[in-house]
């Protein structure tokens, strides 16, 4: 019995995509979120009621070079009072700077009026609140600026640091007076509890390879993925667009990258091939998708086993009767490195 894994939500997501450019498709299928990126490692924290209005505390961070350029999506600030259960505190701003110590310079982006709650990790979604912040080089600095004094006030949420030591050059304070300073040099004994989640901007172009070939729907089928490559998350969805409406096809994968003529296109995946059956049907918009499940065959054992560190290549084969010489074709291919 034929089966398709293409629910209404994906049908809506892909509606009209066959008419847009490849650049537009790349933006629709964004790279997976990465992080959190942070300096603190100890889950235990101590509050620091030691700031006056206008002062900032923050962290200097570095995005892995293979993910640059990137964009900051969310900032997380853990805050706590000494006694717990206290009212929320309004801050002046969360700032992102394009450099690190000794002077991060002027903010490249600021989120005004952040509210922090006591004893929790406060998350600020920049995509919703003002737009993701592009980062093209390392390092960069993320800070929280206070709107009110909290020196020796044990009843307001404030900055916290962890208990396993302060990393020099990775923690900052903007002091009044005094300006920018390494927090470790001022005696702060741990790393500030600020983290970010980010997304690489160019993963789609880095991960797709090989050639697609013209089909009856247009310039050729394109393969992407939605979700992440994390094995624990188990949420990767293979997607293919610009396909002949109503036709059947099959996702398959293997360990090697090749480029050999096959049908009216090219087979780009070699080695021991694993098919992801049953076949997929192409919807009325020329799209199809398959949710992967690493707990099921063929991805849970043998040559197709998906574990952290595994690298596989994926491609979509499909029927295209009445077009070309062979009546079947293939998409380009997608390389995926699986992470924990």
FIMAR-304682 format. One record per residue: residue in one letter; residue number from 1; x, y, z of N, C-alpha, C in turn. Coordinates in steps of 0.05 Angstrom, whole numbers, plus 5000, padded with zeros to 4 digits. Layout:
<rs>
  residu  num  n.px  n.py  n.pz  ca.px  ca.py  ca.pz  c.px  c.py  c.pz
       A  NUM     X     Y     Z      X      Y      Z     X     Y     Z
...
</rs>
This chain:
<rs>
  residu  num  n.px  n.py  n.pz  ca.px  ca.py  ca.pz  c.px  c.py  c.pz
       X    1  5017  4976  5000   5000   5000   5000  5018  5025  5000
       X    2  5012  5043  4982   5028   5067   4980  5023  5085  5004
       X    3  5043  5100  5012   5041   5116   5036  5057  5141  5032
       X    4  5046  5163  5041   5061   5189   5041  5062  5201  5068
       X    5  5084  5212  5076   5087   5226   5101  5089  5255  5095
       X    6  5067  5267  5088   5067   5296   5081  5042  5308  5092
       X    7  5041  5316  5118   5017   5327   5130  5010  5354  5120
       X    8  4987  5364  5128   4977   5390   5119  4997  5412  5126
       X    9  5010  5411  5149   5028   5433   5156  5050  5436  5136
       X   10  5061  5414  5125   5082   5417   5106  5071  5425  5079
       X   11  5047  5417  5073   5034   5426   5048  5032  5456  5048
       X   12  5024  5467  5071   5022   5496   5073  5050  5509  5072
       X   13  5069  5497  5084   5096   5508   5085  5108  5511  5057
       X   14  5103  5491  5040   5115   5490   5014  5098  5503  4992
       X   15  5074  5512  4999   5056   5522   4979  5069  5544  4962
       X   16  5069  5540  4937   5080   5560   4919  5110  5560  4915
       X   17  5124  5542  4929   5153   5544   4927  5164  5536  4900
       X   18  5149  5520  4884   5160   5512   4859  5164  5535  4840
       X   19  5152  5558  4846   5154   5581   4828  5176  5600  4836
       X   20  5189  5596  4860   5208   5615   4869  5236  5605  4862
       X   21  5255  5623  4867   5283   5617   4860  5296  5599  4880
       X   22  5319  5588  4873   5334   5571   4891  5342  5586  4916
       X   23  5349  5612  4913   5355   5628   4937  5332  5630  4956
       X   24  5308  5633  4944   5284   5634   4961  5280  5608  4975
       X   25  5285  5585  4962   5282   5559   4975  5301  5556  4998
       X   26  5326  5565  4994   5346   5563   5015  5337  5578  5040
       X   27  5325  5601  5036   5316   5617   5059  5292  5603  5073
       X   28  5276  5589  5057   5253   5576   5070  5262  5552  5087
       X   29  5284  5539  5079   5294   5516   5093  5319  5525  5108
       X   30  5314  5536  5133   5336   5548   5147  5354  5527  5160
       X   31  5378  5535  5166   5396   5517   5180  5385  5511  5208
       X   32  5393  5488  5220   5383   5482   5247  5395  5501  5268
       X   33  5380  5505  5289   5389   5521   5312  5413  5507  5325
       X   34  5432  5523  5335   5456   5512   5348  5458  5525  5376
       X   35  5471  5511  5394   5475   5521   5420  5462  5504  5442
       X   36  5461  5514  5466   5469   5541   5474  5500  5544  5474
       X   37  5508  5569  5467   5536   5577   5468  5539  5593  5493
       X   38  5558  5583  5511   5560   5595   5537  5588  5590  5549
       X   39  5594  5604  5570   5619   5600   5585  5615  5584  5610
       X   40  5592  5587  5623   5587   5573   5648  5582  5544  5644
       X   41  5592  5528  5663   5590   5498   5661  5578  5486  5686
       X   42  5580  5500  5709   5570   5489   5734  5540  5496  5736
       X   43  5523  5477  5743   5494   5483   5746  5487  5499  5771
       X   44  5506  5503  5788   5501   5518   5813  5511  5547  5809
       X   45  5495  5566  5820   5501   5594   5816  5499  5610  5842
       X   46  5513  5633  5842   5511   5651   5864  5504  5679  5854
       X   47  5484  5692  5866   5477   5720   5857  5498  5740  5864
       X   48  5499  5761  5848   5518   5783   5852  5503  5809  5853
       X   49  5492  5817  5876   5478   5843   5879  5499  5865  5881
       X   50  5511  5873  5859   5535   5890   5859  5535  5910  5837
       X   51  5511  5917  5826   5510   5935   5803  5493  5960  5809
       X   52  5500  5981  5795   5484   6006   5796  5471  6009  5768
       X   53  5451  6027  5767   5437   6032   5742  5456  6040  5720
       X   54  5454  6029  5696   5471   6035   5674  5495  6016  5671
       X   55  5501  6001  5691   5523   5982   5689  5513  5956  5675
       X   56  5533  5942  5664   5526   5918   5648  5544  5894  5657
       X   57  5533  5871  5656   5549   5847   5658  5544  5830  5634
       X   58  5565  5814  5625   5561   5799   5601  5583  5779  5596
       X   59  5581  5766  5572   5600   5745   5565  5611  5751  5537
       X   60  5636  5742  5533   5649   5743   5507  5648  5715  5496
       X   61  5637  5712  5472   5632   5685   5460  5644  5683  5432
       X   62  5648  5658  5424   5659   5652   5397  5642  5630  5384
       X   63  5631  5636  5361   5617   5616   5346  5637  5599  5330
       X   64  5633  5572  5330   5652   5556   5314  5655  5566  5286
       X   65  5680  5567  5276   5685   5581   5251  5670  5569  5227
       X   66  5664  5542  5229   5650   5530   5207  5621  5539  5205
       X   67  5611  5552  5226   5583   5562   5226  5581  5591  5219
       X   68  5603  5605  5215   5602   5633   5207  5598  5636  5177
       X   69  5584  5657  5168   5569   5676   5184  5545  5663  5197
       X   70  5535  5675  5219   5513   5664   5233  5495  5686  5242
       X   71  5473  5679  5255   5455   5699   5267  5446  5690  5294
       X   72  5447  5709  5313   5438   5703   5340  5408  5703  5341
       X   73  5396  5681  5351   5367   5678   5351  5355  5685  5379
       X   74  5367  5675  5400   5356   5678   5427  5379  5683  5447
       X   75  5373  5699  5466   5392   5704   5488  5379  5695  5514
       X   76  5394  5680  5530   5385   5670   5556  5401  5682  5578
       X   77  5386  5693  5598   5399   5706   5621  5388  5692  5646
       X   78  5405  5678  5661   5396   5667   5686  5400  5689  5708
       X   79  5378  5693  5723   5379   5714   5743  5367  5703  5769
       X   80  5376  5713  5792   5366   5704   5817  5372  5724  5839
       X   81  5355  5724  5859   5360   5740   5883  5372  5721  5904
       X   82  5381  5733  5926   5393   5716   5947  5372  5701  5963
       X   83  5347  5711  5963   5326   5698   5980  5306  5683  5963
       X   84  5303  5689  5938   5285   5675   5920  5257  5685  5921
       X   85  5242  5680  5900   5214   5687   5899  5207  5716  5898
       X   86  5225  5732  5887   5221   5761   5887  5209  5771  5861
       X   87  5197  5795  5861   5184   5806   5836  5204  5809  5813
       X   88  5192  5810  5789   5208   5814   5765  5223  5841  5766
       X   89  5244  5843  5750   5260   5867   5748  5261  5875  5719
       X   90  5257  5901  5714   5259   5912   5687  5287  5922  5682
       X   91  5300  5913  5661   5326   5922   5654  5326  5944  5633
       X   92  5348  5957  5629   5350   5977   5607  5351  5964  5580
       X   93  5368  5944  5577   5372   5932   5551  5389  5907  5552
       X   94  5386  5890  5532   5405   5869   5526  5420  5879  5501
       X   95  5447  5880  5503   5463   5890   5481  5480  5867  5469
       X   96  5484  5869  5443   5502   5851   5429  5523  5869  5415
       X   97  5548  5863  5421   5571   5878   5410  5587  5861  5391
       X   98  5599  5873  5371   5613   5859   5351  5642  5853  5357
       X   99  5651  5855  5382   5678   5850   5390  5679  5842  5419
       X  100  5703  5837  5429   5707   5829   5457  5723  5849  5472
       X  101  5736  5840  5494   5754   5857   5509  5779  5864  5492
       X  102  5791  5887  5498   5787   5905   5521  5764  5924  5518
       X  103  5753  5928  5494   5731   5946   5490  5713  5935  5467
       X  104  5689  5925  5474   5672   5914   5453  5661  5934  5433
       X  105  5665  5960  5438   5655   5981   5420  5626  5988  5425
       X  106  5613  5997  5404   5585   6004   5405  5567  5979  5399
       X  107  5543  5978  5411   5526   5955   5405  5518  5954  5376
       X  108  5518  5929  5365   5508   5925   5338  5478  5920  5339
       X  109  5467  5913  5363   5439   5909   5366  5432  5911  5396
       X  110  5409  5922  5402   5400   5924   5430  5370  5918  5431
       X  111  5363  5902  5451   5335   5896   5457  5328  5911  5482
       X  112  5310  5931  5479   5304   5949   5501  5283  5937  5520
       X  113  5286  5944  5545   5265   5937   5565  5262  5907  5571
       X  114  5283  5892  5573   5280   5863   5580  5272  5860  5609
       X  115  5254  5841  5615   5245   5836   5642  5256  5809  5651
       X  116  5269  5809  5674   5280   5784   5684  5265  5775  5709
       X  117  5261  5749  5710   5247   5736   5733  5267  5723  5751
       X  118  5259  5719  5776   5276   5708   5797  5279  5678  5795
       X  119  5304  5668  5795   5309   5640   5798  5304  5623  5773
       X  120  5303  5636  5750   5297   5621   5725  5316  5631  5703
       X  121  5317  5615  5682   5331   5623   5658  5312  5639  5641
       X  122  5317  5664  5638   5300   5682   5622  5309  5682  5593
       X  123  5291  5674  5575   5298   5672   5547  5285  5695  5531
       X  124  5300  5708  5514   5291   5730   5498  5295  5722  5469
       X  125  5272  5719  5455   5272   5710   5427  5276  5734  5409
       X  126  5300  5738  5399   5306   5761   5382  5291  5760  5356
       X  127  5286  5736  5345   5271   5734   5320  5243  5747  5322
       X  128  5231  5743  5345   5204   5754   5349  5205  5783  5358
       X  129  5224  5790  5375   5225   5816   5389  5239  5837  5373
       X  130  5253  5831  5352   5266   5852   5337  5282  5842  5314
       X  131  5286  5816  5311   5301   5805   5289  5327  5793  5297
       X  132  5333  5770  5285   5358   5757   5291  5382  5775  5284
       X  133  5404  5772  5300   5426   5790   5297  5449  5777  5282
       X  134  5458  5787  5259   5479   5774   5244  5506  5777  5257
       X  135  5522  5756  5257   5549   5756   5267  5567  5744  5245
       X  136  5587  5760  5236   5604   5751   5214  5632  5743  5224
       X  137  5639  5750  5248   5666   5744   5258  5666  5742  5288
       X  138  5687  5730  5299   5691   5727   5328  5712  5746  5338
       X  139  5711  5752  5364   5690   5745   5383  5668  5766  5382
       X  140  5646  5761  5398   5625   5780   5402  5617  5779  5431
       X  141  5604  5800  5440   5597   5803   5469  5567  5807  5472
       X  142  5556  5794  5492   5527   5797   5499  5525  5806  5528
       X  143  5511  5828  5533   5509   5838   5560  5480  5844  5567
       X  144  5475  5846  5593   5450   5856   5605  5456  5882  5619
       X  145  5441  5903  5613   5445   5929   5626  5423  5934  5646
       X  146  5430  5941  5671   5411   5945   5692  5399  5973  5690
       X  147  5373  5974  5698   5359   6000   5699  5358  6012  5727
       X  148  5363  5995  5747   5361   6004   5775  5385  5993  5791
       X  149  5391  6006  5813   5413   5997   5830  5404  5971  5845
       X  150  5424  5953  5849   5418   5930   5866  5441  5923  5885
       X  151  5459  5943  5890   5482   5938   5907  5473  5930  5935
       X  152  5481  5906  5944   5474   5896   5970  5444  5893  5975
       X  153  5429  5891  5954   5400   5887   5956  5395  5857  5951
       X  154  5389  5842  5971   5386   5813   5969  5357  5805  5961
       X  155  5341  5825  5955   5313   5819   5949  5305  5826  5920
       X  156  5325  5828  5903   5318   5832   5874  5334  5813  5857
       X  157  5323  5803  5835   5338   5786   5817  5361  5802  5805
       X  158  5384  5789  5802   5408   5802   5792  5425  5781  5777
       X  159  5448  5790  5768   5467   5772   5754  5476  5749  5773
       X  160  5480  5726  5761   5491   5704   5776  5516  5693  5761
       X  161  5534  5681  5777   5558   5668   5765  5559  5639  5775
       X  162  5573  5622  5760   5575   5594   5768  5598  5591  5788
       X  163  5602  5566  5797   5620   5561   5819  5645  5546  5812
       X  164  5652  5545  5786   5675   5529   5779  5698  5546  5767
       X  165  5699  5571  5774   5720   5588   5766  5713  5608  5744
       X  166  5727  5630  5743   5722   5651   5723  5742  5648  5700
       X  167  5732  5648  5675   5748   5645   5652  5758  5672  5643
       X  168  5784  5678  5645   5795   5704   5637  5788  5711  5608
       X  169  5780  5736  5604   5774   5746   5577  5747  5738  5567
       X  170  5731  5722  5583   5706   5713   5574  5682  5725  5589
       X  171  5688  5742  5609   5667   5754   5625  5673  5784  5628
       X  172  5653  5800  5623   5657   5829   5623  5638  5843  5643
       X  173  5647  5866  5651   5631   5886   5666  5636  5913  5654
       X  174  5614  5927  5649   5616   5956   5643  5610  5970  5669
       X  175  5630  5982  5681   5628   5994   5708  5625  6024  5706
       X  176  5610  6036  5725   5607   6065   5727  5617  6074  5754
       X  177  5640  6087  5756   5658   6094   5733  5677  6070  5727
       X  178  5693  6073  5707   5713   6052   5701  5711  6040  5673
       X  179  5686  6038  5662   5683   6027   5635  5686  5997  5634
       X  180  5696  5988  5612   5698   5959   5607  5720  5946  5622
       X  181  5715  5924  5635   5734   5909   5651  5729  5880  5649
       X  182  5751  5864  5651   5748   5835   5653  5737  5829  5681
       X  183  5715  5816  5682   5702   5811   5708  5720  5794  5727
       X  184  5736  5776  5716   5754   5760   5732  5774  5778  5747
       X  185  5783  5799  5734   5803   5817   5746  5791  5833  5769
       X  186  5765  5835  5770   5751   5849   5792  5744  5830  5815
       X  187  5751  5805  5812   5746   5785   5834  5721  5769  5831
       X  188  5707  5772  5808   5683   5754   5804  5694  5725  5802
       X  189  5684  5707  5819   5697   5681   5820  5687  5660  5800
       X  190  5666  5667  5784   5656   5648   5765  5648  5661  5739
       X  191  5637  5645  5721   5628   5655   5694  5599  5664  5696
       X  192  5593  5687  5684   5565   5697   5683  5548  5677  5668
       X  193  5523  5674  5678   5504   5655   5666  5487  5668  5644
       X  194  5500  5674  5621   5487   5684   5597  5495  5665  5574
       X  195  5475  5658  5558   5481   5641   5536  5464  5650  5512
       X  196  5472  5640  5488   5457   5647   5464  5452  5622  5447
       X  197  5431  5623  5432   5426   5603   5411  5429  5617  5384
       X  198  5440  5604  5365   5447   5616   5340  5441  5597  5317
       X  199  5443  5607  5293   5439   5591   5269  5459  5599  5248
       X  200  5473  5580  5236   5490   5586   5213  5473  5596  5190
       X  201  5484  5613  5174   5469   5625   5152  5472  5610  5125
       X  202  5493  5594  5123   5499   5582   5097  5500  5552  5097
       X  203  5486  5539  5116   5489   5509   5117  5477  5496  5093
       X  204  5456  5507  5082   5443   5493   5059  5462  5491  5035
       X  205  5476  5513  5029   5495   5512   5007  5519  5494  5013
       X  206  5526  5491  5038   5548   5474   5046  5541  5444  5045
       X  207  5515  5438  5049   5507   5411   5053  5495  5397  5029
       X  208  5486  5413  5010   5476   5401   4985  5500  5399  4965
       X  209  5498  5379  4948   5520   5375   4928  5508  5361  4904
       X  210  5525  5357  4884   5517   5343   4860  5497  5360  4843
       X  211  5488  5348  4821   5472   5363   4802  5443  5353  4802
       X  212  5424  5371  4800   5397   5363   4793  5394  5367  4763
       X  213  5372  5355  4752   5368   5356   4723  5339  5364  4718
       X  214  5336  5377  4695   5310   5387   4687  5289  5364  4687
       X  215  5265  5371  4695   5243   5351   4694  5218  5364  4683
       X  216  5196  5350  4683   5171   5361   4672  5160  5384  4688
       X  217  5170  5387  4712   5160   5409   4729  5177  5434  4726
       X  218  5201  5432  4714   5218   5456   4712  5247  5449  4712
       X  219  5262  5465  4727   5292   5464   4726  5303  5439  4740
       X  220  5288  5426  4757   5298   5402   4771  5291  5402  4800
       X  221  5290  5378  4812   5282   5374   4840  5305  5382  4858
       X  222  5297  5394  4881   5317   5403   4901  5311  5390  4928
       X  223  5332  5379  4941   5328   5366   4967  5339  5384  4989
       X  224  5324  5385  5011   5332   5400   5034  5324  5384  5059
       X  225  5329  5396  5083   5318   5384   5106  5307  5405  5125
       X  226  5288  5397  5141   5276   5414   5162  5282  5400  5188
       X  227  5285  5416  5210   5292   5404   5236  5321  5406  5241
       X  228  5332  5387  5255   5360   5387   5263  5373  5360  5256
       X  229  5399  5359  5257   5414   5334   5253  5421  5321  5279
       X  230  5409  5329  5301   5413   5317   5327  5400  5290  5330
       X  231  5415  5270  5338   5404   5243   5341  5384  5242  5364
       X  232  5390  5256  5386   5371   5255   5409  5345  5269  5402
       X  233  5346  5290  5386   5322   5304   5378  5304  5288  5360
       X  234  5317  5272  5342   5303   5254   5324  5281  5269  5309
       X  235  5287  5293  5298   5266   5310   5286  5273  5319  5258
       X  236  5291  5305  5244   5299   5313   5217  5278  5304  5197
       X  237  5270  5322  5180   5250   5316   5159  5263  5321  5132
       X  238  5266  5301  5115   5276   5304   5088  5253  5316  5071
       X  239  5260  5336  5055   5240   5349   5038  5251  5351  5009
       X  240  5233  5349  4990   5241   5352   4962  5220  5369  4948
       X  241  5228  5388  4932   5210   5407   4919  5215  5406  4888
       X  242  5198  5420  4874   5199   5422   4845  5198  5395  4831
       X  243  5179  5379  4840   5175   5352   4830  5150  5351  4812
       X  244  5148  5330  4795   5123   5326   4779  5100  5319  4797
       X  245  5078  5334  4795   5055   5330   4813  5044  5301  4809
       X  246  5037  5289  4832   5023   5263   4831  5041  5239  4827
       X  247  5066  5242  4823   5084   5220   4817  5095  5208  4843
       X  248  5106  5184  4841   5117   5170   4864  5147  5172  4863
       X  249  5159  5171  4887   5188   5172   4889  5197  5159  4915
       X  250  5223  5158  4919   5235   5145   4942  5260  5159  4951
       X  251  5261  5165  4977   5286   5175   4989  5304  5152  4995
       X  252  5330  5156  4990   5350   5135   4997  5375  5148  5007
       X  253  5392  5133  5020   5417   5145   5031  5439  5124  5031
       X  254  5464  5135  5033   5488   5118   5033  5512  5134  5042
       X  255  5535  5121  5045   5558   5134   5057  5576  5150  5038
       X  256  5573  5145  5011   5593   5156   4993  5580  5177  4974
       X  257  5596  5196  4965   5588   5216   4946  5599  5209  4919
       X  258  5581  5207  4899   5589   5200   4872  5573  5219  4853
       X  259  5578  5217  4827   5562   5231   4807  5564  5214  4781
       X  260  5543  5198  4778   5542   5180   4755  5515  5184  4740
       X  261  5515  5185  4714   5490   5187   4699  5471  5164  4707
       X  262  5446  5170  4711   5427   5150   4719  5399  5160  4711
       X  263  5385  5145  4694   5360   5155   4684  5364  5181  4670
       X  264  5346  5200  4675   5348   5227   4663  5364  5246  4681
       X  265  5378  5236  4701   5393   5253   4719  5419  5240  4727
       X  266  5426  5244  4752   5451   5234   4763  5446  5221  4790
       X  267  5459  5197  4794   5459   5185   4820  5483  5196  4835
       X  268  5478  5208  4858   5498   5223   4873  5506  5209  4899
       X  269  5494  5186  4905   5498   5172   4930  5509  5144  4923
       X  270  5531  5136  4936   5543   5110   4931  5548  5095  4957
       X  271  5561  5072  4954   5565   5054   4976  5541  5037  4981
       X  272  5537  5027  5005   5515   5009   5011  5490  5026  5014
       X  273  5472  5025  4995   5448   5042   4994  5426  5031  5012
       X  274  5413  5049  5027   5390   5042   5043  5366  5058  5033
       X  275  5344  5044  5028   5320   5057   5018  5302  5064  5042
       X  276  5289  5087  5040   5271   5097   5061  5242  5093  5050
       X  277  5233  5068  5052   5206   5062   5042  5185  5065  5064
       X  278  5160  5063  5056   5149   5059   5029  5152  5084  5012
       X  279  5145  5082  4986   5148   5106   4968  5132  5130  4978
       X  280  5142  5153  4970   5129   5179   4975  5113  5187  4951
       X  281  5090  5200  4955   5074   5212   4933  5079  5242  4933
       X  282  5081  5254  4910   5085   5283   4907  5058  5296  4908
       X  283  5055  5318  4924   5030   5331   4928  5024  5350  4905
       X  284  5001  5364  4907   4992   5381   4884  5010  5406  4881
       X  285  5028  5411  4900   5046   5434   4897  5074  5425  4888
       X  286  5077  5399  4882   5102   5389   4873  5123  5384  4894
       X  287  5113  5378  4919   5131   5375   4942  5125  5348  4955
       X  288  5145  5338  4970   5141   5314   4986  5161  5316  5009
       X  289  5156  5300  5030   5173   5301   5054  5171  5274  5068
       X  290  5192  5268  5083   5192   5243   5099  5205  5249  5126
       X  291  5190  5243  5147   5200   5245   5174  5219  5221  5179
       X  292  5243  5226  5187   5261   5204   5194  5258  5195  5222
       X  293  5262  5169  5227   5260   5159   5254  5284  5140  5259
       X  294  5303  5149  5275   5328   5134   5278  5324  5109  5295
       X  295  5301  5105  5307   5295   5081   5322  5284  5059  5305
       X  296  5279  5064  5280   5267   5045   5262  5287  5037  5239
       X  297  5282  5014  5228   5298   5004   5205  5293  5023  5181
       X  298  5315  5028  5166   5342   5017   5166  5361  5034  5183
       X  299  5351  5054  5198   5368   5073   5211  5377  5065  5239
       X  300  5368  5042  5248   5374   5034   5275  5394  5011  5277
       X  301  5405  5002  5254   5424   4980   5255  5440  4978  5229
       X  302  5461  4962  5230   5476   4955   5206  5489  4979  5192
       X  303  5492  4977  5166   5505   4997   5150  5490  5023  5150
       X  304  5464  5023  5156   5448   5048   5157  5446  5061  5184
       X  305  5461  5051  5204   5458   5060   5231  5464  5090  5234
       X  306  5446  5105  5245   5450   5133   5251  5457  5137  5280
       X  307  5481  5147  5285   5491   5153   5312  5506  5179  5310
       X  308  5511  5193  5333   5527   5217   5332  5554  5213  5318
       X  309  5560  5230  5299   5585   5228   5284  5582  5214  5257
       X  310  5559  5200  5253   5554   5187   5228  5550  5208  5206
       X  311  5560  5202  5182   5557   5220   5159  5543  5204  5136
       X  312  5520  5214  5127   5506   5201   5105  5498  5221  5084
       X  313  5493  5211  5060   5484   5227   5038  5456  5217  5029
       X  314  5439  5237  5024   5411   5230   5018  5403  5241  4990
       X  315  5385  5227  4977   5376   5235   4950  5348  5225  4946
       X  316  5333  5238  4927   5306   5229   4921  5304  5220  4892
       X  317  5295  5195  4888   5289   5184   4861  5259  5186  4856
       X  318  5252  5194  4832   5223   5197   4826  5217  5190  4797
       X  319  5191  5182  4793   5182   5177   4766  5174  5203  4752
       X  320  5179  5204  4726   5172   5227   4710  5165  5218  4682
       X  321  5142  5204  4679   5135   5192   4653  5129  5214  4632
       X  322  5138  5209  4608   5134   5227   4586  5154  5249  4584
       X  323  5174  5249  4601   5195   5269   4600  5222  5255  4599
       X  324  5239  5263  4580   5265   5251   4578  5264  5223  4565
       X  325  5286  5209  4567   5288   5184   4554  5282  5160  4572
       X  326  5283  5164  4598   5282   5141   4616  5257  5142  4635
       X  327  5242  5164  4635   5218   5166   4650  5222  5166  4681
       X  328  5247  5170  4690   5252   5174   4718  5277  5192  4721
       X  329  5278  5205  4745   5299   5225   4749  5306  5226  4778
       X  330  5325  5243  4786   5334   5246   4813  5338  5275  4821
       X  331  5336  5281  4846   5343   5307   4856  5373  5310  4858
       X  332  5382  5334  4867   5410   5336   4876  5412  5320  4903
       X  333  5434  5322  4917   5438   5306   4941  5444  5324  4965
       X  334  5441  5312  4988   5444   5326   5014  5463  5310  5032
       X  335  5483  5323  5042   5502   5311   5060  5495  5320  5089
       X  336  5493  5300  5107   5485   5306   5135  5505  5293  5153
       X  337  5516  5309  5171   5533   5299   5193  5516  5299  5218
       X  338  5511  5276  5230   5493   5274   5253  5508  5281  5279
       X  339  5494  5296  5296   5506   5306   5321  5491  5293  5344
       X  340  5502  5295  5368   5488   5284   5392  5460  5294  5395
</rs>
